Amino acid sequence: MGCAFIALALPLIWRKVPPNHWYGLRVPATFADERVWYEANARAGKELLALGVLIIALGAFLYFVTIPFWISLSVWFVFIMGGSIAFAVRGWRFANRLLEVYKSETGRTPSNKPL
């Protein structure tokens, strides 16, 4: 799972994923402005990469520690779910803040851009 997170993170970090409805940080703020999409997804990709590395490290640690299976499974569940939820919340908040910054810089909202 850690390797999958890393593989999913790299295109986001490299800003290779255009706005879409299937892959990336898909929240209203990222769809409102293309700059927000790329910035927020690049940061989310870095956090997803870190989560992937931590998952691999946790797997290595749990491999060498002798604990009951149910405790190991519980640690995995809490770590992966907690990390995923934290990842999503941090990304959403960052995208919203970034959209507000871009709005204040231009003095307009994405919906009233000149044609």
Backbone as a ProteinNet text record, in pm:
[ID]
protein_1_A
[PRIMARY]
MGCAFIALALPLIWRKVPPNHWYGLRVPATFADERVWYEANARAGKELLALGVLIIALGAFLYFVTIPFWISLSVWFVFIMGGSIAFAVRGWRFANRLLEVYKSETGRTPSNKPL
[TERTIARY]
82.4	0	87	197	287.2	342.9	379.1	430.2	322.7	198.8	88.6	69.6	76.6	63.8	175.8	296.5	409.6	389.7	346.5	323.9	213.6	111.4	4.3	49.9	145	189.2	279.1	363.7	464.9	406.6	307.4	252	189.9	135.2	79.5	190.5	298.8	411.9	470.3	479.7	536.5	438.1	317	212.7	175.4	169	136.4	-10.6	-88.2	-228.9	-314.8	-378.8	-465.7	-595	-668.8	-796	-886.7	-938.9	-1027.3	-1112.3	-1206.6	-1297.9	-1263.6	-1144.3	-1110.5	-985.1	-886.9	-755.2	-701.2	-663.7	-607.8	-693.9	-660.3	-736.4	-856	-971.3	-1090.4	-1186.7	-1168.3	-1255.8	-1300.9	-1407.7	-1457.5	-1351.3	-1263.2	-1161.4	-1065.1	-1030.9	-937.3	-1003	-1134.6	-1204.4	-1233.9	-1227	-1259.5	-1148.8	-1023.6	-911.2	-802.1	-754	-652.4	-522.4	-487.7	-366.4	-379.2	-497.7	-522.3	-510.9	-563.3	-555.1	-410.1	-322.4	-184.2	-108.3	-127.3	-57.1	-104.2	-234.6	-289.3	-256.1	-260.5	-229	-80.1	5.1	148.5	176.8	114.6	135	72.5	-46.2	-110.8	-25.9	36	123.3	242.5	300	412.8	369.4	250.3	201.1	166.3	113.1	82.4	211.4	315.1	445.3	498.3	489.5	535.1	454.1	322.7	239.3	279.2	308.7	353.5	483.3	577.4	705.5	683.3	597.4	568.5	498	412.1	345.1	447.5	542.2	647.5	731.9	764.8	843.4	765.6	636.6	554.3	548.8	537.5	537	665.9	777.6	907.1	917.4	871.6	875.9	789.3	666.6	576.2	623	700.9	754.3	851.4	928.7	1031.5	985.1	868.3	816.6	722.6	734.9	648.9	530.8	417.7	294.8	180.8	71.2	-42.8	-96	-151	-200.5	-305.3	-396	-503.4	-449.8	-342.3	-282.1	-215.4	-144.7	-81.2	-185.6	-293.9	-401.6	-463.7	-481.2	-536.9	-444.5	-315.8	-218.6	-224.6	-228.3	-239.1	-363.8	-476.7	-603.2	-600.5	-559.8	-556.8	-459.2	-342.6	-241.8	-287	-335.6	-373.5	-499.6	-600.6	-723.2	-697.3	-626.3	-595.5	-511.9	-411.2	-328.1	-405.6	-493.4	-573.6	-671.3	-733.7	-826.3	-750.4	-637.2	-556.7	-510.2	-469.1	-427.2	-539.5	-659.7	-773	-811.4	-816.8	-855.8	-752.5	-624.9	-519.2	-521.2	-541.3	-547.5	-664.7	-779.9	-900	-880.5	-828.6	-807.4	-704.8	-596.4	-495	-553.2	-630.9	-691.5	-785.1	-864	-953.7	-875.7	-770.4	-687.3	-620.5	-571.8	-505.2	-601.9	-724.1	-824.1	-853.7	-862.3	-885.7	-770.4	-648	-531.4	-537.8	-566.2	-573.9	-687.5	-800.1	-912.1	-871.7	-802.7	-764.6	-658.5	-573	-470.9	-532.7	-632.9	-692.4	-813.4	-874.4	-991.1	-1116	-1112.4	-1230.9	-1238.5	-1354.1	-1373.8	-1359.5	-1332.6	-1318.6	-1442.8	-1560.4	-1684.2	-1700.2	-1628.3	-1642.9	-1514.2	-1441.2	-1321.6	-1362	-1280.7	-1313.2	-1295.7	-1377.3	-1368.9	-1256.9
-119	0	125.7	121.7	236.2	265.9	159.7	177.8	234.9	192.5	246.1	394.7	434	575.6	656.7	604	673.5	686.8	578.7	581.8	681.7	692.6	789.3	932.5	949.4	1083.1	1149.9	1072.5	1132.4	1217.5	1170.7	1258.3	1386.2	1379.8	1500	1599.1	1548.6	1634.6	1699.8	1622.2	1673	1758.2	1778.3	1860.4	1808.2	1676.8	1612.8	1575.1	1597.4	1557.7	1681.8	1694.3	1810.4	1796.7	1905.2	1897.2	1789.8	1704.6	1595.9	1553.5	1464.4	1420.1	1282.8	1228.2	1093	1084.3	1169.7	1151.8	1285	1290.2	1411.1	1458.8	1574.1	1635.9	1704.2	1640	1687.2	1750.7	1878.3	1954.2	2079	2144.8	2261.8	2368	2394.3	2498.2	2462.9	2334.5	2297.5	2306.3	2288	2300.9	2446.7	2535.8	2677.1	2752.1	2707.1	2778.3	2676.7	2680.4	2583.9	2597.3	2719.6	2738	2667.5	2676.5	2608.3	2457.4	2407.1	2263.2	2215.1	2282	2234.7	2254.6	2369.3	2394.2	2299.2	2286.7	2202.1	2055.5	2011.8	1872.8	1844.3	1940.9	1921	1903.4	1986.6	1971.8	1841.6	1810.4	1684.8	1565.3	1574.6	1467.2	1448.3	1557.7	1547.6	1481.8	1516.3	1455.1	1308.3	1275.6	1136	1054.4	1114.2	1048.3	1019.5	1118.6	1099.5	990.4	988.8	885	747.7	737.7	610.9	562.6	652.8	616.4	572.3	643.3	605.9	470.5	440.9	310.5	199.4	221.2	121.5	104.4	216.1	207.9	135.1	162.3	92.9	-56.4	-91.2	-232.3	-301.9	-236.4	-294.7	-309	-207.9	-213.2	-327	-336.7	-441.3	-581	-590.6	-720.2	-775.4	-685.1	-727.6	-728.5	-674.1	-670	-788.6	-852.3	-966.1	-918.7	-902	-862.5	-946.3	-956.2	-1032.5	-972.4	-1059.5	-1017.1	-907.6	-919.1	-820.3	-682	-676.1	-546.1	-489.2	-573.3	-529.6	-477.8	-550.9	-510	-378.6	-361.9	-237.3	-118.5	-140.9	-33.6	5.6	-93	-65.4	15.3	-29.6	37.5	182.2	204.2	340.4	427.8	374.7	454.3	491	393.4	419.6	505.7	474.4	555	695.7	704	835.7	919.3	857.4	929.7	974.1	890.3	924.8	1038.3	1032.3	1138.7	1269.9	1264.4	1385.4	1441.8	1354.6	1395.6	1471	1416.5	1477.9	1612.3	1618.2	1741.8	1850.9	1817.2	1916.7	1967.7	1878.7	1919.5	2011.1	1976.6	2057	2197	2204.1	2333.5	2417	2354.1	2426.5	2480.9	2400.3	2444.7	2563.1	2559	2671.3	2798.2	2785.7	2903.3	2959.4	2870.2	2913.1	2985.4	2934.1	3000.3	3140.2	3154.7	3287.4	3382.2	3333.5	3416.8	3460.3	3367.9	3402.4	3499.4	3482.7	3576.6	3716	3725.4	3856.6	3923	3843.2	3900.3	3961.7	3896.4	3942.8	4030.7	4022.8	4103.4	4051.6	3930.8	3873.5	3725.3	3673.1	3530.2	3459.1	3331.3	3257.7	3265.1	3283.7	3286.5	3415.4	3523.3	3646.7	3686.4	3585.9	3612.3	3676.4	3768.2	3824.7	3718.2	3727.2	3630.7	3660.6
0	0	0	73.4	74.3	-63.9	-136.6	-273.2	-365.5	-346.4	-427.4	-399.4	-272.3	-238.8	-302.9	-300.4	-361.6	-511.9	-575.9	-720.7	-757.4	-674.7	-701.5	-673.5	-582.2	-542.8	-645.9	-711.2	-799.2	-912.9	-988.7	-1093.3	-1037.2	-916.4	-854.7	-820.2	-764.8	-729.9	-854.7	-961.5	-1086.8	-1166.9	-1115	-1179.4	-1317.9	-1330.6	-1457.7	-1470	-1364.4	-1365	-1385.4	-1502.1	-1524.3	-1444.4	-1429.5	-1356.8	-1416.9	-1330.1	-1373.3	-1254.8	-1279.7	-1174.3	-1117.9	-1149.5	-1106.6	-1020.7	-1042.3	-980.5	-933.4	-808.2	-750.9	-633.7	-581.5	-473.6	-537.7	-530	-599.4	-499.7	-477.2	-387.6	-464.2	-418.9	-493.1	-521.8	-428.2	-448.3	-561.5	-575.7	-682.6	-819.8	-824.7	-953.3	-987.5	-889.4	-911.6	-985.3	-971.1	-1031.9	-1064.5	-1187.1	-1230.4	-1151.7	-1113.4	-1032.8	-898.5	-839.1	-711.9	-732.5	-844.8	-872.9	-866.7	-942.3	-950	-819.1	-753.5	-627.2	-517.5	-502.4	-396	-421.2	-545.4	-575.3	-560.2	-588.5	-567.3	-417.9	-336	-191.2	-141.2	-188.5	-147.8	-190.4	-307.4	-353.4	-261.7	-213.4	-120	10.7	57.1	180	158	40.7	8.9	-2.3	-58.6	-65.7	74.7	162.7	300.5	369.8	346.9	406.1	353.9	225.2	168.4	229.9	248.6	311.1	455.9	527.6	666.3	674.7	579	576.7	555.6	467	444.3	571.1	636	760.1	869	879.7	978.6	948.5	821.3	783.6	822.3	800	837.8	989.4	1060.3	1206.1	1259.2	1209.6	1258	1218.8	1113.4	1072.4	1176.7	1237.1	1331.1	1477.1	1504.1	1640.6	1661.1	1772.7	1802.9	1887.9	1821.8	1890.7	1834.7	1907	1855	1724.2	1641.9	1510.8	1522.1	1617.7	1627.8	1663.5	1739.1	1770.6	1646.1	1573.2	1449.1	1350.7	1337	1246.3	1291.1	1420.7	1474.1	1447	1465.3	1438.3	1291	1201.8	1058.6	1027.7	1080.9	1053.5	1099.5	1223.7	1278.1	1200.5	1169.9	1099.8	958.5	883.5	744.8	737.2	817.2	814.6	868.2	980.2	1036.4	941	880.3	784	662.2	612.2	494.5	525	642.3	681.1	700.9	769.3	789.6	655.9	564.9	431.2	360.1	363	294	355.8	487.2	555.1	532.5	544.6	522.3	378.7	284	144.3	116.2	169.6	149.4	208.4	330.3	394.2	317.4	271.3	195.6	65.1	-5	-130.6	-107.2	-1.1	28.9	60.9	140.8	172	46.7	-37.5	-160.3	-253.6	-264.8	-348.1	-295.6	-164.5	-106.6	-137.4	-131.4	-163.9	-309.2	-398.8	-541.3	-569.1	-499.9	-517	-471.6	-357.8	-306.3	-393.2	-457.5	-545.9	-670.3	-725	-849.7	-827.8	-709.1	-681.4	-748.7	-795.5	-859.6	-827.4	-843.6	-822.1	-954.8	-954.5	-1079.9	-1167.4	-1107	-1187.2	-1266.1	-1230.6	-1306.2	-1378.7	-1426.1	-1505.6	-1637.6	-1688.5	-1819.8	-1929	-2030.8	-2140	-2229.8
[MASK]
+++++++++++++++++++++++++++++++++++++++++++++++++++++++++++++++++++++++++++++++++++++++++++++++++++++++++++++++++++

